[in-house]
Each structure stands twice: as C-alpha cells, then as structure tokens.
C-alpha cells in the first residue's frame, strides 16, 4: 500500500527538529531508519501529517569510547555498530547482537536509536541495552535528561520519552576486562523477530541478563543476575522464566515460548561462561 499524504521535514539540527514537533504536536513524528514507521504508514496504521527526518542532523551520529564508557549517537546504523573496531573490542556483545538483526540491507539503514526508542517489544536492542545498563539521553523543549534503559520501557510501544523529545545518544559503561558475553536468538527465518532472545554478561562476581519478545517490554531480571553471579545456572533460568510473560501468537503457544526461552537462555549463559576470563 501507499502511505497517506504528509509534509516532509529534514532539519539540520536538534533544536529545529524539536521546534517542528512542538509546532505540529500529535500530527508529527520523527523518523530515523524508517524500518518500523514506514511499514505502519503503508498499512495506514500510522496516519501522520508531518514526518521529521533526522538523517541530516550530524550531532546524532558518531561513536566515541572514552572515560570508561561508550557514547553512541542515535543515528548510528547497525552496520556501523558491526564495523567499528573500537566498539567491537570494548563491547563485543553489541556487534554480536547487531549481526543477528534482519539482513545486511536493513542494517545499512536501520539505526540503533530508532531500534531502542520505538518501544517495540520484538526489537533486539532494547533488551540488550538493559543488560549492559545503558542510559538514554533525551532532548526536548525543557532541555536534556537521561533515563536508564531499565526504566525506559513502560508497555508495548510506550516509553518514558515525551512526545516532543528526541533520543539523541546512548551511553554504556564499559564492562570490566574478562567479562563474558553472549547474545543468543531463536527466530523462524532470517529477518524475523525473535521467538526468544537472551543477552548475558558475566563478570567477576557479577552478572546481568535480559530477554526479548517474551513480554510487552524487554525483561531484565535482577534475581536472574544475582543467581547467575553466584554460579546457580538453573536458579537463574527459573528466575527468568518466572519473570517473562509470553503471549501466544504465530510464533507459538505460551508453553512453547517458555521452553524456547529456557533453551536460548541456557545457551547464552554457557557461551558467556566460556568467554569469561
């Protein structure tokens, strides 16, 4: 299908983009890579009078690793996450996850900011960002603020981002040397959302675990991390299976999703343990 008519805006700075959102209110929406919004517009499930393209805003690009953290611009593409050598060395779990998103054609345009800001429970990056304890910088009419990824997701497609705010940057603390990592994903075919996916970090006496597409938000479980940090793998799996709330859909019934979640989580934990120094 073809989207309904709309006015196209291409601002070159963040202030101008926010000004357009303020001017047009609910009739305006920002677009990053477009892989979530454009299909919705084609299906007439999103009817917008004003589309604000962020592609020309240079301040939303770039990857920097300094001061014990990685700073990633919202318009950085999945392809850039994969090919940035410094990021691959400092946070290899990002590259591992990005390689499992869709296909190369999508990854050349799909942005990390769009992936995390949309609030789609099937997207890969939201759960991963909770696992690595990322913080999101949001800029709006009242200025800039930071929100932890673990507090950002409220329900399916609902987040802590205000209607006139733009997610501009992601900040991730660098894990300690020797931290084991894994991103494991089960999907029906290339390019599909996960039936279940798990992000795992295991350090010296610490662990962090999050899962994707098994509730209406990504699930980060503190109890799972605590059990895993203490070496109790089965306790960690049990805690996570108690935290998720899968729903039956075309990927399978609830019992099947619970089973797949356990399998995927055990695989991710085993691989992270093998990589831990």
C-alpha positions, -999 to 999 in steps of 0.1 A, spaced: 0 0 0 10 36 -3 10 59 28 -14 88 31 -1 122 21 22 140 45 46 170 47 83 161 48 107 179 70 145 175 70 160 197 98 198 200 102 199 205 139 182 191 170 166 224 180 149 227 147 136 192 149 121 198 183 106 230 171 87 212 143 74 186 169 62 215 191 46 233 162 26 203 149 21 182 181 5 148 176 4 152 138 43 150 137 66 121 142 104 117 138 119 91 115 154 76 118 160 45 97 123 41 90 120 3 92 93 5 119 74 36 110 72 34 72 56 -1 71 30 12 97 23 42 74 19 20 43 -6 -1 62 -24 31 73 -19 21 109 0 54 114 -15 85 98 8 115 101 6 149 86 43 157 92 73 135 90 106 148 106 136 131 91 167 131 114 192 119 87 207 154 82 215 161 119 252 154 123 251 157 161 231 125 162 260 105 146 293 91 158 307 66 182 331 76 210 348 54 236 363 75 264 361 79 302 351 43 308 320 44 286 308 42 250 288 70 236 267 61 206 247 87 185 211 78 179 216 78 141 244 53 142 234 23 120 235 -13 129 262 -17 102 283 9 119 280 -10 152 293 -41 134 322 -24 117 335 -1 144 367 -18 156 369 2 189 333 -7 198 338 -43 189 367 -45 212 351 -27 241 316 -40 239 316 -71 216 281 -81 226 267 -51 206 283 -64 174 271 -100 181 236 -87 185 236 -64 155 247 -92 133 215 -110 141 192 -81 132 173 -86 100 197 -87 70 226 -65 56 203 -44 35 183 -34 66 214 -30 88 228 -4 64 199 20 72 184 7 105 196 29 134 203 20 170 183 50 182 152 40 162 155 4 174 155 14 211 132 44 210 103 28 193 93 6 222 87 -25 201 90 -55 224 103 -75 194 133 -53 187 167 -67 197 184 -36 211 161 -27 240 167 -59 260 204 -57 252 206 -21 264 190 -32 297 216 -60 300 245 -36 296 229 -9 318 227 17 291 214 52 297 195 72 270 199 109 265 166 126 256 164 162 244 132 182 244 119 217 248 129 217 285 165 206 277 183 173 281 178 145 306 190 109 309 168 78 315 181 44 323 173 17 298 159 -4 326 134 23 334 126 34 299 101 8 287 66 10 301 44 -11 278 44 -22 242 52 9 221 51 31 253 83 45 267 95 73 291 102 95 261 80 126 259 61 134 226 83 164 219 116 147 230 142 131 207 165 103 218 199 117 209 226 95 224 232 62 242 258 59 269 270 25 280 296 17 308 324 -5 296 324 -39 312 354 -50 332 382 -69 315 374 -105 312 336 -101 312 319 -130 294 291 -121 270 266 -136 246 236 -127 226 216 -157 216 185 -155 194 160 -180 180 139 -169 151 118 -186 124 137 -172 94 163 -146 85 150 -111 91 122 -122 116 117 -110 151 130 -134 178 108 -161 192 131 -156 222 165 -139 226 188 -135 256 216 -110 264 240 -122 291 271 -106 307 291 -125 333 319 -108 352 338 -114 384 310 -120 409 285 -101 388 260 -110 360 233 -93 340 206 -109 319 178 -96 298 154 -113 273 135 -101 243 100 -106 228 87 -126 258 65 -98 273 52 -64 263 85 -49 273 120 -64 274 127 -82 306 158 -75 328 157 -97 359 178 -87 389 171 -121 405 184 -139 374 216 -119 375 220 -125 413 216 -163 409 239 -164 379 266 -144 397 265 -170 424 270 -198 399 234 -211 401 225 -215 364 193 -234 370 182 -209 396 189 -181 371 169 -198 344 140 -204 368 140 -167 379 139 -155 343 111 -180 334 91 -166 363 97 -130 351 87 -133 315 51 -132 303 49 -146 267 17 -145 247 5 -170 222 9 -157 186 20 -170 152 54 -180 167 38 -205 190 18 -211 222 28 -199 256 43 -233 267 64 -235 236 78 -199 241 86 -208 278 105 -238 266 124 -219 239 132 -191 264 149 -217 287 168 -233 259 181 -199 245 190 -186 279 210 -217 288 229 -214 255 237 -178 261 248 -184 297 271 -213 285 287 -192 258 292 -162 282 308 -185 308 332 -199 281 342 -164 272 346 -151 307 383 -146 317 
